[in-house]
Amino acid sequence: MGTQPVRATHTAIPGVVLFEPTPHRDHRGFFTRTFEASMARAAGVDPGTFVQDSLSRSRRGVLRGLHVRVGRGEAKLVRCSAGAVFDVVVDLRPDSPEFGRWLSFDLDGDSQRSVYIPAGCAHGFQALTDPADTSYRIDREHDPAEDLTIAYDDPTLAIPWPLEVTAMSDADAAAQPLSELQAQLRRIRAGDPTTLPRPPVAIPAVAPQPPVPASGHGRSTPPPGPGPRPRGALDSNSEVLS
């Protein structure tokens, strides 16, 4: 069965890549490619680095995050294999010109889109369906000593989670805001995002766009800031990619 190639789109955060397959649909349902090594390489992602696949199942309203790994960190490819999630990536790399910026993505089992999250970026999501299955492909084995969690309701980030939070882990509920984690954040040693490999093929960048409402989400995009911000400054600028 022939399928269309997976399309890769670079986002406003360096190194964060959105991969979008084109499912072949017929009266039986659909068939789709969810990962393509050649397109990953073309987008600057080495497919040979992944060493672990994991999956979480969440009930509607469950929130997981915001999680980041200190030290060298870990990169991951995240996809909602069934159901739907509101997925968030926050750039916490100390040398990044986009430090403190976050992006959100609508990931769901119908589109099978996935997001590549480079080391040094925090990740979290909220389940929009019951259940929602989220798949992770990770490039380093887990080390609990390097785990760091940022409060999901950090007032500086001001992420508009679409649903009331119905459940979360004790560790996530006790997480501190960024303002209280300065020493821990300095332990993030992920590489300078300006040195990330660039794609050898032309891949269109994401253009700013108004949010596309999804049933029951009830969210909006904060207005863009007044211009470039000093390195290390935090704001709530975001893009909603639906």
C-alpha positions, 0 to 999 in steps of 0.5 A: 500500500502506498502512502504519502511521505511524512512532512517535517516542519521546523518551529519557532523554537530551534530544534523543535520539529513537527512531523506530519504524516498523510494517512491513507483513508478508506472504508476500513479506516486508515493506514499511515506511516508514523515515522520515516528515518530519511525525513528525520535525517533531512530535518536534522534528527538522527534516527539512530540515537533513539534507545527507548520507546515508552507509552503512557495512558491518561484519563481526560483532564489528567496533566503530566509535566512539565518535565525536563532532564538536567545534565546532557538532557534527553531528546524525545519524539512524542506522538498521541497514538490514540485519543487527543492531547494538548502538548506543550514544549518549553525552551529551557536551554540557558543559551537559547535565544528563545529561552522561556518560550513555549509552544503548544501542539494538538496531537491526536490519534487521527492525524498521528502527528509527532513532535521532536523535542530536543534536550533542554526543553521541558515537556508536558501535556493534558489529556483531552479524551478518555483515554489518551495514549501518548508514545515517546521515543527517547534517546537516553535511558532514564536516570531519576537523578536528572529529573526536574519538574516545573509547575504546570501553572507557573505564573510566568509561563501562564500556559492556558491548559484547556481543561480543569486538571482532574489528576496529576502525580504527587511530584507534579503537583508539588513542583515549583515555578521557574523563579524558585528553580534557578540553581537547578536550571543552571544544571541543564547542559544541553548544547547551544540550540544555534548549533543544532544540525540544519536540514539539508533540504528546504523545509518550510518554517511555521508561520504565525497563525491564529488558533484553530479551535477544537471542540471542547478546548476553549483556548486562545493564543496570547498576543505576540510580544513587542519584539525580541527580548533579552536573553534569559527573559521569560514571557508567555509568547506562544504559538498554537499549532493545530 
